[in-house]
């Protein structure tokens, strides 16, 4: 849905003198026409006669178009880029059962592909990512930096998870807490899992009894199930030494989604998967519900240009066009995002007005000092933290440490800022290069690199992040380790 609005409505006041001119054209002064014969008026008032009455009336239309263009007609369309009130948090099952091959090559690989598909179809949506196995861990808060999310999704493997098992209840609790901390009143959760136990389904119903419709379920796997291959070529076995057959209880998952007021979809059902992007009672999943006006006034330049050419000199109308041009055709936030998504980071940086997004684009373009300057315009925790990362890449370790300290002054519990500042101090002592921002940069081989240093093993920084959360997280999971 879209609605029309005006960005600069005060320009409509110019319609008052235009209406007066229109009245004058329809009711010309009678004193000259009553006393002087029209055939003699051409000799007595040649300047007035040079402009026929029809042409003078013709000036009214371009004047009207110019005023409407200056008033800034615009339409607001759902799915604007910037909106802090709504988030979509994905709760991804990364337990060992997700390596079952009943959805070849593995359930986890297919789940990644499905989530990447959803991401492409909702380019402006703020998405957060929580991974869970025997515990739940916040991988990324809600962000519109989908490049980082794609990278993090590829990194997640069961071997990285600090605790084996599958505890979706802990993931839902963490998701609700994440939404509460972000102030998202209409955010939603999407549980991507290959199964629930009856006890876990009962706990979810109790947990969401007062928040119906907040959780949707995306089922991965099949009822017939499949064995779980391990990295060493063997199969996952139970305590009796028998190969584990990972079954997905689809009816239980569907019934649970129905009872908590959410939607249910199977990963292999493309139509049901697409319905997850449609508006729901609790808000829109596909994108923010706020709107970003797009100025349409510049389209009126085309008829104005044509009308200007019909006049002998057209100086008045060409000057009107020059007045309109500075306000016309602004690059919308969606256009800047499209450039960013296409990897044209320098162009995107030139069009972003938000300092965080402009800094992200400059960072990805490799302009670290410029990115740090842009981040400095955002006196927020994220702005200081990202500025520290950019300065670290630029080789300014002292500046990076100061930026991390500024982030900690605003949020003393910012775990990544604590971790990175500790690493900076360690590398200062060792005179080694600083690390990249966790989960942000990878080379073509998928290896995270220190600037000027050797590549780190795949997932090593993400493993450190999950282990830090594991050290402070309570656990109540007592189920099987898959």
Secondary structure, DSSP 8 states (H G I E B T S, - for coil): -EEEEES-GGGGGHHHHHHHHHHHHHS--HHHHHHS-HHHHHHH-HHHHHS-HHHHHHHHHHHHHHHHHHHTEEEEEE--S--SS--EEEEEE-SGGGGBTTSSS-HHHHHHHHHHHHHHH-TT--EEEEEESSSEEEEEEEES-HHHHHHHHHH--GGG-SS-S--HHHHHHHHHHHHHHHT-SS-EEEEEES---HHHHHHHHHHTTTSTT-EEEEE-S-SS-EEBB-TTS-B-B-TTS-B-EE---HHHHHHHHHHTT--EEETT-HHHHHHTTSEETTEESSS-SSEEEEE-GGGHHHHHHHHHHHSSS-HHHHHHHHHHHTTSS---HHHHHHHHHTT-HHHHHHH--SHHHHHHHHHHTT-HHHHHHHHHT--SHHHHHHHHHHHHHHT-HHHHHHHHHHHHHH-TT-HHHHHHHHHHHHHHHHT------TTT---TTS--B-TTS-B--TTHHHHHHHHHHHHH------S---
